[in-house]
């Protein structure tokens, strides 16, 4: 592995001086930070543990893919809807049914890894045929749409909370529209910080809302292990959460294709290993109380902006994340974020997920004059948004799972016309 001398770009197998590498690694930590912290908060998981596991997972991904794919693994938003549905989480504090959700996340990771093993021997053609853009776009959209009713109802409590939720939306939007570069990539993090400061001023200073309790931050230690949890087998959670493996496959496939296009390197032969690695990391995370893992588009965006693709940068980013995850004081700071602010951020995040699905349709020029595409999209969106849960005896598949399988099966059935 050689030090890069090309001022235009740095290839995956090249590296930079240690000082520059640390700064670039820190930038990748900032890029993933907002989403990786927000996802576990919305599911009632420990964000400290999620950050720690994101670092460990990124290192494991690096090893299992032979250091060939530049990717950061963080908390997946695809799990939020099904975890909330499986556990009945109300959006406050630690999820009391975390143990049952863990069994579903573990199962999801194992299925994901199994798909990776099949891809390793058969290639990706069958996946792309099973999940064309009309299917993947619809599946991604329903993740956001399915969560919309619960998200909005969580912030419609007091007038002050409603206004703070709306202010959070405007704050995040302002960063997204009126800034550029790294600031723009940190829109969630900066928007949350600004909204938090305004909340403290209005609630703690002027008494308009429930004040933020800073005592837990001062009492927390600087270093220490986060709390680990033991999974509890629950068939309902497994049936609800395991199908998310299909969404992760589509997501990872798109990410690696994007990275391949940016780097000019042929990374398709590593897809099977990437799926296996991501699946193992998801099961590992779920087995100790963490969220499911996925490759992060935010970090792909950083690579696109910097043209630095060195995989060693991600090793450094992972090490920084592990250090943060081992700080209870860091976790305490995250835990005092008011629910109204998290609710406002959730509205933005779930809306962005929904729009990302529509963007897949646009980018691939999905033809909605074709009745096959029209029916697949129409049925999938309403099944998911309406939370059409499928019940047969003890078999219980939530709205996202039902819509996911409906999209795949309808596509397979309509393809019989060919």
C-alpha positions in Angstrom: 0.0 0.0 0.0 1.5 3.3 -1.1 1.3 6.9 0.0 -0.7 8.8 -2.6 1.0 11.5 -4.7 -2.0 12.3 -6.8 -3.4 15.7 -5.8 -6.7 15.0 -7.6 -7.9 11.8 -5.8 -6.7 9.1 -3.5 -7.6 5.5 -4.4 -9.0 2.9 -2.0 -5.6 1.2 -1.7 -3.6 4.4 -1.1 -3.1 6.4 2.0 -2.3 9.9 3.2 0.0 11.3 6.0 -1.2 10.4 9.5 -2.2 14.0 10.4 -4.4 14.4 7.3 -5.8 10.9 7.8 -7.0 11.7 11.3 -8.7 15.0 10.2 -10.4 13.1 7.3 -11.4 10.3 9.7 -12.9 12.9 12.1 -14.9 14.4 9.1 -16.4 11.0 8.4 -17.4 10.7 12.1 -19.2 14.0 11.9 -20.9 13.0 8.6 -22.4 9.8 10.1 -22.9 11.2 13.6 -26.3 12.8 13.4 -28.1 9.8 11.8 -26.2 7.2 13.8 -27.2 8.9 17.0 -30.8 9.8 16.0 -31.8 6.3 14.8 -31.3 4.6 18.2 -33.0 7.5 20.1 -36.1 7.0 18.0 -36.2 3.3 18.7 -35.4 3.6 22.4 -31.9 2.2 22.1 -28.7 3.4 23.8 -27.0 5.9 21.5 -23.7 5.4 23.2 -23.8 1.7 22.5 -24.9 2.4 18.9 -21.9 4.7 18.3 -19.5 2.1 19.9 -21.0 -0.7 17.7 -20.8 1.5 14.6 -17.1 1.8 15.1 -16.6 -1.9 15.8 -18.8 -2.8 12.8 -16.9 -0.6 10.4 -13.6 -2.2 11.5 -15.2 -5.7 11.0 -16.5 -4.7 7.6 -13.0 -3.5 6.6 -11.5 -6.9 7.6 -14.2 -9.1 6.0 -14.1 -7.2 2.7 -10.3 -7.2 2.6 -10.2 -3.4 2.9 -11.4 -3.0 -0.7 -14.7 -1.2 -0.1 -14.6 2.3 1.5 -17.7 2.4 3.7 -18.8 3.4 7.1 -21.4 1.3 8.9 -23.9 3.1 11.1 -27.4 2.7 12.6 -30.0 1.9 9.9 -33.2 3.9 9.7 -34.9 0.9 7.9 -35.4 -0.7 11.3 -37.2 2.2 13.0 -40.7 1.5 11.9 -40.7 -2.3 12.5 -38.9 -2.0 15.8 -41.5 0.6 17.0 -44.3 -1.7 15.7 -42.8 -4.8 17.3 -42.1 -3.2 20.7 -44.9 -0.6 21.0 -42.3 2.0 21.9 -43.8 5.3 22.9 -40.8 7.5 22.2 -39.5 8.2 25.7 -36.4 6.8 27.4 -35.0 3.3 27.0 -37.3 0.9 25.1 -38.7 -1.5 27.7 -39.2 -4.2 25.1 -35.7 -3.9 23.7 -34.9 -7.6 24.3 -37.6 -8.8 22.0 -36.6 -6.4 19.2 -33.0 -7.8 19.4 -34.1 -11.2 18.3 -35.6 -9.7 15.1 -32.5 -7.7 14.4 -30.3 -10.8 14.8 -32.5 -12.8 12.5 -32.5 -10.0 9.9 -28.7 -10.0 10.0 -28.5 -13.7 9.5 -30.8 -13.6 6.5 -28.8 -10.7 5.1 -25.5 -12.7 5.5 -27.2 -15.8 3.9 -28.2 -13.7 0.9 -24.5 -12.5 0.7 -23.3 -16.1 0.6 -25.7 -16.9 -2.3 -24.5 -13.7 -4.1 -20.9 -14.8 -3.6 -21.5 -17.9 -5.7 -24.3 -16.7 -8.1 -23.7 -13.0 -8.7 -26.2 -10.1 -8.3 -28.3 -10.5 -11.5 -31.1 -12.3 -9.7 -31.3 -9.6 -7.0 -31.6 -6.8 -9.6 -34.3 -8.8 -11.4 -36.2 -9.4 -8.1 -35.9 -5.8 -7.0 -35.9 -3.4 -10.0 -36.0 0.4 -9.3 -39.8 0.5 -9.1 -39.7 -2.1 -6.3 -36.8 -0.6 -4.4 -38.1 2.9 -4.7 -41.5 1.9 -3.3 -40.0 -0.1 -0.4 -37.8 2.8 0.6 -40.7 5.2 0.5 -42.9 3.1 2.7 -40.3 3.2 5.5 -40.9 6.9 5.8 -44.7 6.9 5.1 -45.4 4.1 7.6 -43.9 6.2 10.4 -45.6 9.4 9.6 -48.7 9.1 11.8 -46.9 8.0 14.9 -44.2 10.6 14.4 -46.6 13.5 14.1 -48.8 12.3 17.1 -45.6 12.1 19.3 -45.1 15.9 19.1 -48.7 17.0 19.2 -48.9 17.4 23.0 -48.5 20.9 24.2 -48.3 24.1 22.1 -44.7 24.7 23.1 -43.6 21.2 22.0 -45.4 21.7 18.7 -43.7 25.0 18.1 -40.3 23.5 19.1 -40.8 20.6 16.7 -41.6 23.0 13.9 -38.6 25.2 14.8 -36.4 22.1 14.6 -37.7 21.4 11.1 -36.9 25.0 10.1 -33.4 24.8 11.7 -32.5 21.6 9.9 -33.9 23.0 6.6 -32.0 26.3 7.0 -28.7 24.4 7.4 -29.6 22.3 4.4 -30.5 25.2 2.1 -28.3 28.1 3.2 -25.0 26.4 3.9 -22.6 24.3 1.9 -19.7 21.8 2.2 -19.2 20.0 5.6 -21.8 22.2 7.4 -24.4 21.2 4.9 -23.6 17.5 5.4 -24.0 17.9 9.1 -27.6 19.4 8.7 -29.1 17.0 11.3 -26.4 17.5 13.9 -26.3 21.3 13.6 -30.1 21.6 13.4 -30.4 19.6 16.6 -27.8 21.7 18.4 -29.4 25.0 17.4 -32.9 23.8 18.4 -31.6 22.4 21.7 -30.0 25.8 22.6 -33.2 27.6 21.8 -35.2 25.1 23.8 -32.9 25.6 26.8 -33.3 29.3 26.6 -37.1 29.2 26.4 -37.7 26.4 28.9 -34.9 26.7 31.4 -34.5 30.5 31.1 -38.0 31.7 30.5 -40.1 28.8 31.8 -42.2 28.1 28.7 -41.7 24.3 28.8 -40.3 21.4 30.8 -36.7 22.4 31.7 -33.7 20.3 30.6 -32.1 18.4 33.5 -28.3 18.8 33.2 -27.5 17.0 36.4 -27.2 13.6 34.7 -24.4 15.1 32.5 -22.4 16.4 35.4 -22.8 13.1 37.2 -21.8 10.9 34.3 -18.2 9.5 34.1 -15.9 10.4 31.3 -15.1 6.8 30.4 -16.9 3.5 30.9 -18.6 0.7 29.1 -22.2 1.2 27.9 -24.9 -1.2 29.1 -25.2 -4.4 27.1 -28.5 -6.4 26.9 -29.5 -10.0 26.3 -31.9 -10.9 23.5 -35.3 -12.5 24.1 -36.7 -14.8 21.5 -40.0 -13.4 20.1 -41.5 -14.8 16.9 -43.6 -11.7 16.3 -40.5 -9.4 16.3 -38.7 -11.8 14.0 -41.5 -11.9 11.5 -41.7 -8.1 11.6 -38.1 -7.2 11.5 -36.4 -10.0 9.5 -37.8 -8.9 6.1 -35.8 -5.6 6.4 -32.9 -7.7 5.1 -34.3 -7.2 1.6 -34.2 -3.4 2.1 -30.6 -3.5 3.3 -29.6 -5.6 0.3 -31.1 -3.0 -2.1 -29.5 -0.2 -0.1 -26.1 -1.7 0.1 -26.2 -2.7 -3.6 -26.9 1.0 -4.5 -24.2 2.3 -2.3 -21.5 0.0 -3.6 -22.5 0.8 -7.2 -22.2 4.5 -6.4 -18.8 4.0 -4.8 -17.7 1.9 -7.7 -18.7 4.6 -10.1 -16.8 7.3 -8.1 -13.6 5.4 -7.7 -13.5 3.8 -11.2 -12.7 0.5 -9.5 -14.7 -2.7 -10.2 -16.2 -3.5 -6.8 -19.1 -5.7 -7.9 -17.1 -8.9 -7.2 -17.0 -7.8 -3.5 -20.8 -7.4 -3.2 -21.3 -10.9 -1.7 -18.6 -10.3 0.9 -20.1 -6.8 1.7 -23.5 -8.3 2.2 -22.1 -11.0 4.5 -20.1 -8.4 6.5 -23.0 -6.1 6.9 -25.2 -9.0 7.9 -22.8 -10.3 10.5 -22.4 -6.7 11.9 -26.2 -6.3 12.1 -26.5 -9.6 14.1 -23.6 -8.8 16.3 -25.1 -5.4 17.1 -28.5 -6.8 17.7 -27.1 -9.5 20.0 -25.9 -6.9 22.6 -28.7 -4.4 22.3 -27.6 -2.2 19.4 -29.5 -1.3 16.2 -29.1 -2.9 12.8 -26.2 -1.7 10.7 -26.0 -0.4 7.1 -23.5 1.3 4.9 -23.9 5.1 5.0 -24.8 7.4 2.1 -23.6 10.4 4.2 -20.0 9.1 4.1 -20.3 8.3 0.4 -21.2 12.0 0.0 -18.0 13.0 1.8 -16.0 10.9 -0.5 -17.7 12.4 -3.5 -16.8 15.9 -2.2 -13.1 15.1 -1.2 -12.3 12.5 -3.9 -10.4 10.6 -1.1 -11.4 6.9 -1.1 -8.7 5.4 1.0 -10.2 2.7 3.1 -7.7 3.4 5.9 -9.5 6.7 6.6 -12.5 4.6 7.7 -10.4 2.6 10.1 -9.4 5.9 11.8 -13.1 7.0 11.8 -14.1 3.7 13.4 -11.4 4.2 16.1 -12.7 7.7 16.9 -16.3 6.4 17.1 -15.2 3.6 19.6 -13.6 6.2 21.9 -16.9 8.3 21.8 -19.0 5.2 22.5 -16.9 4.5 25.6 -17.8 7.9 27.2 -20.9 7.8 29.4 -20.8 11.6 29.6 -21.2 11.8 25.9 -24.2 9.5 26.2 -25.7 11.6 28.9 -25.5 14.7 26.7 -27.5 12.8 24.0 -30.1 11.5 26.5 -31.2 15.0 27.6 -32.4 16.1 24.2 -36.1 16.9 24.6 -38.7 14.8 22.8 -40.1 17.7 20.9 -36.8 18.3 19.2 -36.3 14.6 18.4 -39.9 14.6 17.0 -39.1 17.5 14.7 -36.0 15.8 13.5 -37.9 12.6 12.9 -40.4 14.4 10.7 -37.5 15.6 8.5 -35.7 12.2 8.5 -38.7 10.2 7.6 -39.7 12.7 5.0 -36.2 12.5 3.5 -36.4 8.7 3.4 -39.7 8.9 1.6 -38.2 11.4 -1.0 -35.2 9.1 -1.4 -37.5 6.4 -2.6 -39.0 8.8 -5.1 -35.5 9.8 -6.2 -34.8 6.2 -7.1 -37.7 6.3 -9.5 -36.5 9.6 -11.0 -32.9 8.5 -11.4 -33.8 5.3 -13.1 -36.6 6.9 -15.2 -39.3 4.5 -14.0 -42.1 4.6 -16.6 -45.4 5.0 -14.9 -47.2 4.8 -18.2 -46.5 1.1 -17.8 -49.3 -0.5 -15.9 -47.0 -3.0 -14.2 -45.0 -0.2 -12.6 -48.1 1.8 -11.8 -49.8 -1.1 -9.9 -46.7 -2.2 -8.0 -46.1 1.4 -6.8 -49.7 2.1 -6.0 -50.4 -1.1 -4.0 -47.1 -1.0 -2.1 -47.4 2.7 -1.0 -50.9 2.3 0.4 -50.2 -1.0 2.1 -47.2 0.5 3.8 -48.6 3.9 4.6 -51.9 2.4 5.9 -49.9 -0.1 8.0 -51.6 -3.1 6.4 -50.6 -5.8 8.9 -51.0 -9.4 7.6 -52.3 -11.9 10.2 -52.6 -15.7 9.9 -52.8 -17.3 13.3 -49.6 -16.4 15.2 -48.1 -15.1 12.0 -48.0 -11.3 12.1 -46.3 -9.2 9.4 -46.4 -5.5 9.9 -47.2 -2.9 7.3 -43.6 -2.4 6.1 -43.1 -6.2 5.8 -46.4 -6.7 4.0 -45.7 -4.0 1.5 -42.2 -5.2 0.9 -43.3 -8.7 0.1 -46.2 -7.4 -1.9 -43.9 -5.3 -4.1 -41.6 -8.2 -4.8 -44.3 -10.8 -5.4 -46.3 -8.4 -7.7 -43.2 -7.7 -9.7 -42.5 -11.5 -10.1 -46.1 -12.2 -11.0 -46.4 -9.3 -13.6 -43.1 -10.4 -15.2 -44.8 -13.6 -16.2 -46.3 -11.6 -19.1 -42.8 -11.6 -20.7 
